[in-house]
Amino acid sequence: MRPKFVFITALFFVLFQMVAPQTATAANDVYTIDRYEVTLDEQNSARARQEAVEKATREGFAQLLRSLASQNASSKIPEILANTNYNQVLEQYDLLEESTIPQYRAAFKLEFNRAYIRNLLKQYSVAFTEVGAGTVLLLPLLELQMSSLLWEETNPWRVKLEEAAKKSNLVRFVLPLGDPQEMMMLTPEMVAFGASDMIQEVAKRYDAPVAVVARFKMGMLDGQREALLDLTWHGENVEPQYLQLPLKSDEGLDAAMTQVAEEAIKALEEAWRKLYVVELDKPGRLLVHYKVGDLQALEGLRKKLSGVAIVNDVLLRAVSKEQSVFQVNYYGTPEKLQTLAAEQQVSLLNWGTHWVVDLGSVEANTTAYGPKPESPSFFKAPQQQIEEEHVGYDY
């Protein structure tokens, strides 16, 4: 029996590759440092520029590595840095600014080699995340003896969180403006109670899919003062995080808030990593069916799928007048792929016996892909689907 799809000719593959740029996708953004500044005492501008590029590459990669890798891999970072080929780790750089008086100063945009870094991390068995710049709304709830502060500009806990958040290389933390509408929507009492629906409504105003209530208060333990912090996530299934910091007798509240805020940001970044960690030891592969529009639509889908952080590569395997089939090689689980693909505006559905790109309605999907079996018994494990869908395909 002949396969349902007509296979692409060699010429079509050539044409597709010609129009398919292989450069940066959304996933590569995390491998780019938009601005890295270097200062040197060297006066010779030509020699100084080369030295500055080398210094920016070394230090920039160390910064990038710390933002990608989980905290429990920190002990491996010195060894990785010592065995990095710096001629390969940097793909390209752009000189943004340069001056020579009174010292040599330069600012660079650094674009690092995703494939090389992935292989390096795999070699050292380091779990990491490529999902950077996610927006998380921080709600700075400060509980005092007689009152609670949330929206007030005088809230010192807000100031400390904002200062610590600016140092984050992985997650884009934002704090609310606290306009009259927000203050009416959400009171400190509602935040403390955990009014998740309303908290997420406020988060939507900042295009943040996730909000975290950072609840700071003082306590006593065995006669010693301590700073207490609860971090509660809304919009993601993350267990609440708790921090306790005993205070020295000569340590004031301001110093305690500074330290707790920095620890809070680290804890939130690590929780974010665990949500989106790339597990290189768990490779997967899906065949994804898509109703063909035109060559531009196919390339648009390929670019979006390639931009998913856990995707290794995307191959166009077959095409006909009605459908195309992409092979998506990725790391992790199908569920994680499905979730992250949605963030790239690609909705993947398990359609009976295979995976498809959602066309927006049951009627449209049924027309394109055939009726979806109603019984759960028709659904099969992703690996079984893959093996069955490979039957008849001559790669």
Residue, then its C-alpha position, 0 to 999 in steps of 0.5 A: m500500500r502506497p503512503k498517503f503522502v507524496f514525498i518531496t523531490a530533491l529539488f523541493f528540498v533544495l528550494f526549501q533550504m534556500v528559503a529557510p534561514q538557519t540563523a537565530t530563532a527565539a530559542n537562540d535569544v538566551y544565547t545572546i548577551d545584548r550588551y557586555e562592557v569591558t574596561l582596559d588599561e591598554q592604550n593601543s586601540a587595535r590591540a585593546r579591541q582584540e583583548a577586549v573581545e577575548k575578555a568579553t567572550r570569557e566573562g560573557f560565557a561564564q555569565l551565560l553558563r551561570s544563567l543556563a545551568s541549575q544551581n546544583a551544577s555550580s561546582k562543574i562550572p570552573e571545569i567547563l570554563a577551563n575546557t572550553n574552546y573559546n574559538q568555537v564558543l562565540e559565533q559573532y560579536d557586534l561592537l556597540e561603543e568604543s572609546t580610548i580616553p582616559q581608558y579603553r572602554a568597549a561595549f559588545k553584543l555577544e552571540f554564542n554558539r548554541a550547538y557547541i554549548r549544548n554539546l559541552l553541557k551534555q558532555y558534563s551531564v549538566a541540566f540547563t534551561e534555554v527559556g529565558a526572559g520569561t516575565v514573572l510579576l512580583l507582588p511585594l507583600l510586607e507584613l508589619q505588626m499593625s499593617s501590611l504594605l503592597w502598593e505603597e511607594t514607601n514599601p521598602w520590601r518592594v525597593k529591595l526586590e526591585e534592586a535584586a531583580k535587576k541582577s537576574n540573567l534568566v527571568r524578566f521580573v516586573l513589579p506592579l505600578g500600583d495604579p488605582q485600578e490595581m489597588m481596587m482589584l487586589t488588596p493586601e488582604m486578598v494577596a495574603f489570602g491567595a486570591s489566585d484568579m485576581i492575582q493572575e488578572v493583574a499579571k495579565r496587565y503586564d503580559a506575565p503568565v506567572a505571578v509570585v507573591a513574595r511575602f516578607k515578615m519578621g519572626m522570633l525563634d528561640g529568642q532570636r529575630e529572623a526574617l521569614l519569606d514565603l514565595t507563592w506561585h500563581g499560574e504555574n504548578v510550583e510548590p511554595q518556597y520558604l526562606q528563613l534568615p536568622l538575624k544577628s543582634d547588630e543587623g538591621l531590617d534594611a540589611a536583612m531585606t537586602q539579603v532575603a531579596e537576593e536569595a528570593i530571586k535566586a530561588l525563583e530563578e531555580a524554580w523557573r529552571k526546573l520548570y523548563v529544564v532541558e534534559l539532554d539524556k531524554p531525547g524524543r522524536l515526534l512526527v507532526h502533521y500540518k495542513v499545507g498552505d504554501l511554502q511560506a507557511l511551511e517555513g513559518l511553522r519550521k521556524k516556530l518549532s525550531g524556536v522551542a527551547i527543547v527542540n534540537d532540530v526540525l526536518l520536513r519529511a513529506v508533503s502533498k497538496e493536502q498535508s505535510v509532515f515535520q519530524v521534530n527532534y527534542y529533549g524531554t517529554p511530549e507534554k513539555l514540547q506541547t507546552l513550550a510550542a504553545e508559547q511560540q504560538v504553535s498548538l500541538l494536538n494528539w489527534g487520535t493516532h498522531w500529532v497535528v498542528d491545531l487549525g483552530s476548530v474541531e471542524a477544521n481539524t476533522t476536515a484536514y486530518g480526519p475524524k478524531p477517535e472518541s474512545p481513549s483506547f485509541f490513544k497510544a503512547p507517543q513512541q508507539q505513534i512514532e514507530e507506526e508513522h515511520v512505516g512506509y517512509d523512505y528517509 
